[in-house]
Amino acid sequence: MNEINECYQKQVDDRLNREIKEAAQFVATLLPQELDGPIHTRHFYESSSELGGDCFYYQWLNPDCFVFYGVDVAGHGICSALLSVSILNALNAYMKLQPGLFTPHDALEMLNEAFPMAKQGNRFSTAWLGMYRPSHHMLEYVCAGYPPPFFLRREHEMDMGFLSTRGFPLGILPNQKYQSRHIRIEPGDCILLFSDGIYESQVFHGSPGSYESFAKDVLASYQNEQAPLEAIQKKYLTKINGRPFRDDLTLVELQFHE
């Protein structure tokens, strides 16, 4: 009887593992392809388990409206991944229904009302969303608890800014209001969008890791390296002895050429 139970349990485990791998492959297909044009993109994504709560996306809604965003759902595993995919689909559907007729803070307010913690297993989400209009060289952006992306501009030397706004993570408070900010984009500017798992990955190297230390390393890399993104990946995204990362990782570089 024990042998029968063990055989049955193995079949159940094997089937569950196959389904989780298929789900992970499906999530990967939802992420965007890298772009090479007026806006050049490169990205790195890895979940800490088979399924994670990170997601990101970017797309041209029309020739004068490029949107990009990152979302990080609290926790890991199947439930966090399901919520992450739900947010991704809701946001993409919302933007396609009214392209160019909404603001970034409109989009986050919609998500805040659509995904309250009480109906999501007490899971909240952080998010950052930007909308760029080439005709005005203007980026409008809003943040809901997500790590503020780095804004890098080279004039006489590389300078760094932080694209931050105030706002609670999504799902915590009903009727939450968000406020967008604007910044001018010049050819040659670069934005680095990332989840907090990036700088927290430094625990593998004996360092606690922090947003501030990551910012210093990024600025130094863009000032001194021929391939800054590769230098960042080598330091922050290299596994130690094959161990999985403690958190999901999202790193997206956007370079503006026009």
C-alpha positions in Angstrom: 0.0 0.0 0.0 2.8 2.4 0.8 4.4 1.8 -2.6 1.1 2.5 -4.3 0.7 5.8 -2.3 4.3 6.8 -3.1 3.8 6.1 -6.8 0.6 8.1 -6.8 2.2 11.0 -4.9 5.1 11.0 -7.4 2.6 11.2 -10.3 0.8 14.1 -8.6 4.1 15.9 -7.9 5.4 15.4 -11.5 2.2 16.7 -12.9 2.2 19.7 -10.6 5.8 20.5 -11.6 5.0 20.2 -15.3 2.1 22.6 -14.9 4.1 25.1 -12.9 6.8 25.0 -15.6 4.2 25.5 -18.3 2.7 28.4 -16.3 6.2 30.0 -16.0 6.7 29.7 -19.8 3.3 31.3 -20.3 4.2 34.2 -18.1 7.5 34.7 -20.0 5.6 35.0 -23.3 3.6 37.9 -21.8 6.8 40.0 -21.4 7.7 42.4 -24.3 10.4 41.8 -26.9 13.4 44.1 -26.8 13.1 47.2 -29.0 15.7 48.8 -31.3 14.5 52.2 -32.7 13.8 55.6 -31.3 13.7 53.9 -28.0 16.1 51.1 -27.5 15.4 48.6 -24.7 17.2 45.8 -23.0 16.0 43.9 -20.0 16.6 41.1 -17.5 13.9 39.2 -15.7 14.1 36.2 -13.3 11.8 34.9 -10.6 13.1 33.6 -7.3 10.9 30.5 -7.7 9.2 29.0 -10.8 6.6 31.7 -10.6 7.1 35.2 -9.3 5.3 38.4 -8.6 7.3 40.8 -10.8 6.2 41.9 -14.2 7.0 44.7 -16.6 5.9 45.9 -20.0 6.5 48.6 -22.6 4.7 49.4 -25.9 3.9 52.1 -28.4 0.2 52.9 -28.0 0.5 55.2 -31.0 3.4 57.0 -32.8 3.3 59.7 -30.1 2.7 57.7 -27.0 5.1 55.2 -25.5 4.3 53.6 -22.1 6.4 51.5 -19.9 5.9 50.2 -16.3 6.9 47.8 -13.6 4.8 46.0 -11.1 5.9 44.0 -8.0 3.3 41.9 -6.2 4.1 41.1 -2.6 5.2 37.5 -2.1 6.2 34.7 -4.5 4.7 31.7 -6.1 1.5 30.9 -7.9 -0.8 33.4 -6.1 1.5 36.3 -6.6 2.1 35.3 -10.2 -1.7 35.1 -10.9 -2.2 38.6 -9.4 0.8 40.0 -11.4 -0.6 38.6 -14.7 -4.1 39.9 -13.8 -2.6 43.4 -13.2 -0.6 43.2 -16.4 -3.7 42.3 -18.5 -5.9 44.8 -16.8 -3.5 47.6 -17.4 -2.8 46.7 -21.0 -6.6 46.5 -21.7 -7.2 49.8 -20.0 -4.6 51.6 -22.1 -5.7 50.0 -25.4 -9.3 51.0 -24.8 -8.4 54.7 -24.5 -4.9 55.2 -26.0 -3.5 58.6 -25.2 -6.7 59.7 -23.3 -5.5 58.8 -19.8 -2.7 59.9 -17.5 -0.4 57.7 -15.6 -2.1 58.5 -12.3 -5.5 57.6 -13.9 -4.1 54.1 -14.6 -2.8 53.6 -11.1 -6.0 54.8 -9.5 -7.9 52.3 -11.7 -5.6 49.5 -10.5 -5.9 50.5 -6.9 -9.7 50.2 -7.1 -9.7 47.0 -9.2 -7.3 45.0 -6.9 -8.0 45.7 -3.2 -5.9 43.7 -0.8 -9.0 42.2 0.9 -9.9 40.4 -2.3 -6.3 39.4 -3.2 -5.3 37.3 -0.3 -4.0 40.4 1.5 -1.5 40.9 -1.2 -0.6 44.5 -2.2 1.4 45.6 -5.2 3.9 48.3 -5.9 4.0 49.9 -9.4 5.7 52.6 -11.5 4.3 53.8 -14.8 5.7 56.3 -17.4 4.2 57.8 -20.5 6.5 59.4 -23.1 5.4 61.7 -25.9 8.2 62.2 -28.5 6.5 65.2 -30.0 7.1 67.2 -26.8 10.1 65.2 -25.6 8.1 64.9 -22.3 7.8 62.0 -19.9 4.9 61.9 -17.5 5.3 59.4 -14.6 3.8 58.2 -11.4 4.9 55.9 -8.6 3.1 53.7 -6.1 5.7 52.4 -3.7 7.9 51.0 -6.5 11.7 51.8 -6.4 12.1 55.1 -8.2 13.9 54.4 -11.6 17.2 56.1 -12.3 17.3 58.9 -14.9 20.7 59.2 -16.5 21.7 62.2 -18.7 25.1 62.8 -20.2 26.0 66.5 -20.8 29.6 67.3 -19.8 29.5 64.2 -17.6 26.9 61.6 -16.6 24.3 62.9 -14.1 21.7 60.9 -12.3 18.1 61.8 -11.1 15.4 59.7 -9.5 11.9 59.4 -10.9 9.8 59.4 -7.8 6.3 60.5 -6.7 4.5 59.9 -3.4 1.7 57.3 -3.2 0.8 54.2 -1.3 1.2 50.8 -2.9 -1.8 49.5 -4.8 -4.7 47.9 -3.0 -4.0 49.2 0.5 -6.3 52.3 0.7 -9.5 52.8 -1.3 -10.0 56.0 -3.3 -6.2 56.6 -3.2 -5.2 59.6 -5.4 -1.9 59.6 -7.2 -0.1 62.6 -8.8 2.0 62.5 -11.9 5.2 64.4 -12.5 6.9 65.5 -15.7 10.5 65.5 -17.0 12.0 66.5 -20.3 13.7 63.8 -22.3 16.7 64.6 -24.5 18.4 62.3 -27.1 20.9 60.2 -25.3 19.0 60.0 -22.0 18.6 56.7 -20.3 16.2 55.3 -17.7 16.8 52.2 -15.6 13.6 50.6 -14.2 14.1 47.9 -11.6 12.4 46.0 -8.8 13.8 46.0 -5.3 15.1 42.4 -5.7 18.0 43.8 -7.8 19.8 45.5 -4.9 18.6 43.0 -2.4 20.5 40.3 -4.4 23.7 41.6 -2.9 23.1 39.5 0.2 24.8 36.7 -1.8 28.0 38.8 -1.8 28.0 39.5 1.9 26.4 42.9 1.6 22.9 43.9 2.9 22.2 45.8 -0.3 20.4 49.1 -0.5 18.8 51.4 -3.0 21.5 54.1 -2.2 24.4 51.7 -2.8 22.9 50.4 -6.0 22.5 54.0 -7.2 26.2 54.7 -6.6 27.2 51.6 -8.5 24.9 52.4 -11.4 26.2 56.0 -11.7 29.8 54.8 -11.5 29.1 52.1 -14.2 27.5 54.6 -16.6 30.4 57.1 -16.0 33.3 54.6 -16.4 32.2 51.5 -18.2 32.0 50.8 -21.9 29.2 48.4 -21.3 27.5 49.7 -18.1 24.5 47.4 -18.1 26.7 44.3 -18.4 28.8 45.5 -15.5 25.7 45.9 -13.4 24.4 42.5 -14.3 27.8 40.9 -13.5 27.8 42.4 -10.0 24.1 42.2 -9.1 22.7 39.3 -11.1 25.4 36.6 -10.8 24.2 33.7 -8.7 26.5 32.2 -6.0 26.9 28.4 -6.2 23.7 28.3 -8.3 21.5 29.3 -5.4 18.2 30.9 -6.3 17.7 34.6 -5.6 15.7 35.6 -2.5 13.4 37.9 -4.6 12.2 38.3 -8.1 14.4 40.4 -10.3 13.4 43.0 -13.0 15.9 45.2 -14.7 14.9 47.3 -17.8 17.2 49.8 -19.6 15.5 52.3 -21.9 17.7 54.5 -24.1 16.1 57.4 -25.9 17.7 58.2 -29.3 15.3 60.8 -30.7 
